[in-house]
Amino acid sequence: MEFTEQDIQKEVKPLSENAFVRFFQRIARWWLGAWYGFADKHPKLAPWIYKIFFFFVFSMGVTIWQFIVMTFLPYAFAGMNKGNWGWPNVTIGDFTDNGATYMIFGDANGAGYFIAFELAVFTAQCINFPLQRNITYRSHGNPWYQAMWYFIGWVLVSVFTNAIWGLINVFLTHWGWYLAGNEGLATVAGLIKTVLTGGVSMIIFFFVFLVIFPDNNAVVKRAQAKLDKLTAAGADEEKIAAAKAKLEEAQKKADFSNAEKDAATARSKFNSSAMKYFSAKSNLEKEAEKAKEKGEPEKDEAAKAADAEMLAKKFEEACTALAEKREKEQAFADVKAAQAA
């Protein structure tokens, strides 16, 4: 199917009228085009880079949120800060001055500070979960089931990280970081707590997410391997039927996520290719206009032919990308319709 310039123009997602936003949109489209080109050449490496990048960005984002909340929220519960409060609240060694005791749940400053910290962490996780699920891991599993395991994982990781922080906090309290007049040190202590608990949690949760949000294609492979194993072992029909049902369910999820990903990739590639074509055309027109204003001679025939060849190549790439975009979008629509039926 042949396309015209108007066909390409109609399907390009328009850029913002705001010059500032438009500038970053152009960079984003260029980057997406380069990224998907890299992903095509490195199909095994690219998914890991994608996951690690977005996981890190979102994790750091919610860590910053957590630190900001912890900078101000404790003041809302200041009336509850009446000294050591928590569990197990055990004195370590000779650190009896300044209330230096070891706690996993609680805080040497009081219940208010602990409540503020837990609220900061909880709200950070409420932001982190949908971002990681929908963007980093592109999961289509049961959100309530995944949220339940995420919450369980968060509680267990919190116990672990709080146990580490509780030991460090003994020393900070012993050194007087929380005493009146040391507000700066108290803020630094909050930063240390955020980075420590957030950083350790981030590393652990990367692997937890791989379990909660499994790759659908990997699930299909495991389900197929289990079915093959049962069939080869001559298992009873009931077990084989159950394994087939799991394989079919896994395949449906994989088909949906693959089609969705392919459609999104094709859209990005098309927008990038179309942008390259129209930018090249606009640059050539501006170049000719400036030369005319300055009274400079036109390009020779060889230069004109080179420009025309370059523009024709970019136009062909945009047409190819448009055809692929339509194909992938239709494939995704067919999968959605089939699974909704």
C-alpha positions in Angstrom: 0.0 0.0 0.0 1.4 3.4 -1.0 1.1 6.4 1.3 1.2 10.1 0.7 2.7 12.8 2.8 -0.8 13.7 3.9 -1.4 10.2 5.2 1.7 10.4 7.3 0.8 13.9 8.6 -2.7 12.8 9.6 -1.4 10.0 11.8 1.5 11.8 13.5 0.6 12.7 17.1 0.7 16.5 17.0 3.3 18.3 19.0 2.4 20.8 21.8 1.9 24.4 20.9 4.0 25.3 23.8 7.6 25.7 22.6 9.1 24.5 25.8 7.0 21.3 25.9 7.5 20.8 22.1 11.3 20.9 22.5 11.2 18.0 25.0 8.6 16.1 22.9 11.1 16.2 19.9 13.9 14.9 22.1 11.6 12.1 23.5 10.6 11.0 20.0 14.2 11.0 18.8 15.2 9.0 21.8 12.4 6.5 21.4 13.4 5.9 17.8 17.0 5.3 18.9 15.9 3.1 21.8 13.7 0.8 19.7 16.4 0.5 17.1 18.7 -0.7 19.9 16.0 -3.0 21.2 15.7 -4.7 17.8 19.4 -5.4 17.7 19.7 -6.5 21.3 16.3 -8.3 22.2 17.7 -10.0 25.3 19.6 -7.1 26.8 17.1 -4.3 26.1 14.3 -5.6 28.4 16.7 -5.8 31.4 17.9 -2.2 30.7 14.3 -1.0 30.4 13.3 -2.7 33.7 16.4 -1.5 35.6 16.1 2.0 34.3 12.5 2.6 35.1 12.7 0.7 38.4 15.6 2.9 39.5 13.9 6.1 38.4 10.6 5.4 40.1 12.3 4.1 43.2 14.4 7.2 43.5 11.4 9.3 42.9 9.4 7.8 45.7 12.4 7.9 48.0 12.6 11.7 47.4 8.9 11.9 48.1 9.5 10.0 51.3 12.3 12.3 52.4 10.2 15.4 51.7 7.3 14.0 53.7 9.6 13.1 56.6 11.1 16.6 56.6 7.7 18.2 57.5 5.2 15.5 58.6 6.8 14.8 62.0 5.8 18.3 63.1 2.1 17.3 62.8 2.6 14.6 65.4 5.1 16.5 67.6 2.7 16.3 70.6 3.1 12.5 70.6 6.9 12.6 70.8 7.5 12.0 74.5 10.6 9.9 74.4 11.2 6.2 73.7 8.3 4.5 72.2 8.2 1.1 70.4 9.3 -2.5 70.4 11.5 -4.1 71.6 12.9 -1.0 73.2 16.0 -2.6 74.6 19.0 -0.7 75.9 22.3 -1.7 74.2 25.5 -1.7 76.2 26.1 1.4 78.2 24.1 3.7 75.8 21.6 4.7 78.5 22.0 8.5 78.1 19.8 10.4 75.7 17.4 7.5 75.6 19.6 5.4 73.3 17.7 2.1 73.0 17.2 -0.5 70.2 13.8 -0.6 68.4 12.5 -2.2 65.3 9.0 -0.7 65.4 9.0 2.7 67.1 11.4 5.6 67.5 13.5 7.1 70.2 11.8 10.4 69.7 8.4 9.1 70.3 5.3 7.6 68.7 4.7 10.7 66.5 8.0 10.4 64.6 7.4 6.7 64.0 3.8 7.3 62.7 5.1 10.0 60.4 7.8 7.7 59.0 5.4 4.9 58.4 2.9 7.2 56.7 5.7 8.5 54.5 6.8 5.0 53.5 3.2 3.8 53.0 2.3 6.7 50.7 5.5 6.2 48.8 4.6 2.5 48.2 1.1 3.5 47.1 2.8 5.6 44.4 5.4 3.1 43.6 3.2 0.0 43.1 1.1 1.2 40.1 4.1 2.8 38.4 6.2 -0.4 38.7 3.3 -2.7 37.8 2.0 -0.7 34.7 5.2 0.8 33.3 8.3 -1.0 34.5 6.9 -4.6 34.4 3.8 -4.0 32.2 2.0 -6.6 34.2 -1.6 -7.8 33.4 -2.0 -10.1 36.4 -4.7 -9.7 39.0 -4.0 -6.3 40.6 -5.6 -7.2 44.0 -3.6 -10.4 44.3 -0.4 -8.6 43.3 -1.1 -5.8 45.7 -1.6 -8.3 48.5 1.8 -9.9 47.9 3.3 -6.4 47.5 1.9 -5.4 50.9 3.2 -8.7 52.5 6.6 -8.1 50.9 6.6 -4.5 52.1 5.9 -5.5 55.7 8.7 -8.2 55.7 11.2 -5.8 54.1 10.2 -3.1 56.5 11.0 -5.4 59.5 14.4 -6.1 58.0 15.3 -2.5 57.2 13.9 -1.2 60.4 16.0 -3.7 62.3 19.1 -2.3 60.6 18.0 1.3 61.1 17.2 0.7 64.8 20.8 -0.2 65.5 22.2 2.8 63.7 19.7 5.0 65.4 21.1 3.9 68.8 24.4 5.6 67.9 22.8 8.7 66.4 20.7 9.2 69.6 23.7 8.5 71.8 25.6 11.2 70.0 22.8 13.7 70.6 21.7 14.2 67.0 18.1 14.7 68.1 18.7 17.1 71.0 17.3 20.7 70.9 19.6 22.9 68.8 20.7 20.0 66.5 17.8 20.4 64.0 20.3 20.2 61.1 21.7 16.8 62.4 18.1 15.6 62.9 17.4 16.3 59.2 20.6 14.5 58.2 19.5 11.6 60.3 16.2 11.5 58.4 18.1 11.5 55.1 20.3 8.6 56.3 17.2 6.7 57.4 15.5 7.3 54.1 18.5 6.3 52.0 19.3 3.3 54.1 15.8 1.9 54.3 14.8 3.0 50.9 18.0 1.8 49.2 18.0 -1.6 50.8 14.3 -2.0 50.1 14.9 -1.0 46.5 17.4 -3.7 45.9 15.2 -6.4 47.6 12.1 -5.2 45.8 13.7 -5.5 42.4 13.8 -9.2 42.8 10.4 -9.3 44.7 8.8 -7.6 41.6 10.2 -10.2 39.3 8.1 -12.7 41.3 5.0 -10.6 41.7 5.1 -9.3 38.1 6.5 -12.3 36.1 7.3 -12.0 32.4 4.3 -13.5 30.6 6.5 -15.2 28.0 8.6 -16.8 30.7 5.4 -18.0 32.4 4.3 -19.6 29.1 7.6 -21.4 28.7 7.4 -22.8 32.3 3.8 -23.9 31.7 4.7 -25.6 28.4 7.7 -27.3 30.1 5.4 -28.6 32.9 2.8 -29.9 30.4 5.5 -31.6 28.4 6.9 -33.2 31.5 3.5 -34.5 32.6 2.8 -35.8 29.2 6.1 -37.6 28.9 5.6 -39.1 32.4 2.2 -40.5 31.4 0.4 -38.5 34.1 -3.4 -38.9 34.5 -5.7 -36.9 32.3 -6.9 -34.6 35.1 -3.4 -33.3 35.8 -2.7 -32.9 32.0 -6.0 -31.1 31.6 -5.1 -28.7 34.4 -1.7 -28.1 33.0 -3.2 -27.3 29.6 -5.7 -24.9 31.1 -2.8 -23.0 32.9 -0.8 -22.9 29.6 -3.8 -21.5 27.7 -4.4 -18.8 30.4 -0.7 -17.9 30.4 -0.7 -17.8 26.6 -3.7 -15.4 26.6 -1.9 -13.0 28.9 1.3 -13.3 26.9 -0.5 -12.6 23.6 -2.2 -9.6 25.1 1.0 -8.1 26.6 3.0 -8.8 23.5 0.4 -7.3 21.1 0.1 -4.2 23.4 3.9 -3.8 23.5 4.3 -4.2 19.8 1.5 -1.6 19.1 3.2 0.9 21.5 6.6 0.2 19.9 5.2 0.7 16.4 3.6 4.0 17.3 6.8 5.3 18.8 8.8 4.2 15.8 6.4 5.8 13.4 6.3 9.1 15.3 10.1 9.1 15.3 10.4 8.3 11.6 7.8 10.9 10.6 9.5 13.5 12.7 12.8 12.8 11.0 11.2 13.1 7.6 9.4 16.4 8.2 12.4 17.9 10.1 14.7 17.0 7.1 12.2 18.5 4.7 11.8 21.7 6.8 15.5 22.1 7.2 16.1 21.9 3.4 13.3 24.4 2.8 14.8 26.8 5.4 18.3 26.3 3.9 17.0 27.2 0.4 15.1 30.2 1.8 18.2 31.6 3.6 20.4 31.1 0.5 17.8 33.0 -1.6 17.7 35.9 1.0 21.5 36.2 0.9 21.6 36.0 -2.8 23.7 32.9 -2.8 23.6 30.6 -5.9 21.4 27.5 -5.9 23.0 24.1 -5.1 24.4 22.2 -8.1 22.5 19.3 -9.6 24.6 16.7 -7.7 23.8 18.4 -4.3 20.1 18.6 -5.2 20.1 14.9 -6.2 21.7 14.0 -2.9 19.2 16.0 -0.9 16.3 14.5 -2.9 17.7 10.9 -2.3 18.1 11.6 1.4 14.5 13.0 1.7 13.1 10.1 -0.4 14.8 7.6 1.9 13.4 9.2 5.1 9.9 9.3 3.4 10.2 5.6 2.6 11.2 4.9 6.2 8.2 6.9 7.5 5.8 5.0 5.1 7.2 1.6 6.2 6.8 2.7 9.9 3.2 3.8 9.2 2.4 0.4 7.6 3.8 -1.4 10.6 2.0 0.9 13.0 -1.4 0.1 11.4 -0.6 -3.6 11.3 0.4 -3.8 14.9 -2.5 -1.7 16.1 -4.9 -3.9 14.2 -3.3 -7.0 15.7 -3.7 -5.6 19.2 -7.3 -4.7 18.5 -8.0 -8.3 17.2 -6.4 -9.8 20.4 -8.5 -7.5 22.6 -11.7 -8.4 20.7 -10.9 -12.1 20.8 -10.2 -12.1 24.5 -13.3 -10.0 25.3 -15.5 -12.3 23.4 
